[in-house]
Amino acid sequence: MKYIKVLVLVLIFAISGLATAQADEYIFTSPAREKPAEGKAMYGPIADFLTSKTGHTFTYKYPDNMLSYMKGVRTGEYDLVFDGPHFVSWRVTALQHTPLVRLPGKLVFVVISRKDNAKVTKLVDLAGRTVCGHAPPNLATLTMQNQFKNPARQPRIKVVRGFKNVYTAMLNGKCEAAVIPAKVYNKLNKKDEQKQTKILFRSKGLPHQAISASPKIPADVQQKIRAALLSPEGIAVTEKLRKRFAGGKKMIATDRTEYEGYGYLLSDFWGFEL
């Protein structure tokens, strides 16, 4: 009888150990666009939610800055990543990532200047001039820079934080033009009774920000992640993310085909050549 009890205990521990061995650990991250506490509040609950839904451990990691983030992306340190289409596209091509879910709609950017600026009437006039915008690799800035194929002819970027501040800096004469999302411009221009600006360039729409998964995450686990994030519980746990980046709109399923062909926007950064 004792032998049977010992055998049962051994089998229980063996099965428990096997289950533990099969549970993997994955890192979830996003660019450091928030302060550490804000990042943890936004993304930490998503990592905890995916842990509960997949049986694997997902841990949110806050990157200290954009340089460390880009290094982590480049070296494949992260397993699940939420960021812009240029990064998603690069990972699809270079690291065989799979986009799982994305924010709805397209990202469109405009380059604007003051109407009374007679020196700047079209985009090419900005060659060698100063443009207010976010620091690269911000997608808006990279989209504008890509219109100037000769690097020596690219505008100089005056870094301003916050797109509303970018717009205001341009109006106040801090730069010749500004590059901002079209949605932001539409709101600000609507409030501008004097209609002081003109559009020099409007980009084609790119797919919105997405969450992509490394091939280190098995296909069946990736399917669980997608299903979980699109479920009512997933909608609730991503509320802060969706409010900040998509006005609260629900995420939708996506795949590799939507993100092919945009990684070239990062080609000027070391290690991101394709």
Sequence and secondary structure as in RCSB ss.txt:
>XXXX:A:sequence
MKYIKVLVLVLIFAISGLATAQADEYIFTSPAREKPAEGKAMYGPIADFLTSKTGHTFTYKYPDNMLSYMKGVRT
GEYDLVFDGPHFVSWRVTALQHTPLVRLPGKLVFVVISRKDNAKVTKLVDLAGRTVCGHAPPNLATLTMQNQFKN
PARQPRIKVVRGFKNVYTAMLNGKCEAAVIPAKVYNKLNKKDEQKQTKILFRSKGLPHQAISASPKIPADVQQKI
RAALLSPEGIAVTEKLRKRFAGGKKMIATDRTEYEGYGYLLSDFWGFEL
>XXXX:A:secstr
 HHHHHHHHHHHHHHHHHHHHH  EEEEE  S S HHHHHHHHHHHHHHHHHHHSSEEEE   SSHHHHHHHHHT
T  SEEEE HHHHHHHHHHT  EEEEE SSEE EEEEEETT TT SSGGGGTTSEEEE  TT HHHHHHHTT  S
GGGS EEEE SSHHHHHHHHHTTSSSEEEEEHHHHHHHHHH TT  EEEEEE   EE  EEEE TTS HHHHHHH
HHHHHSHHHHHHTHHHHHHHHTT   EE  GGGGTT GGGGTTSTT   
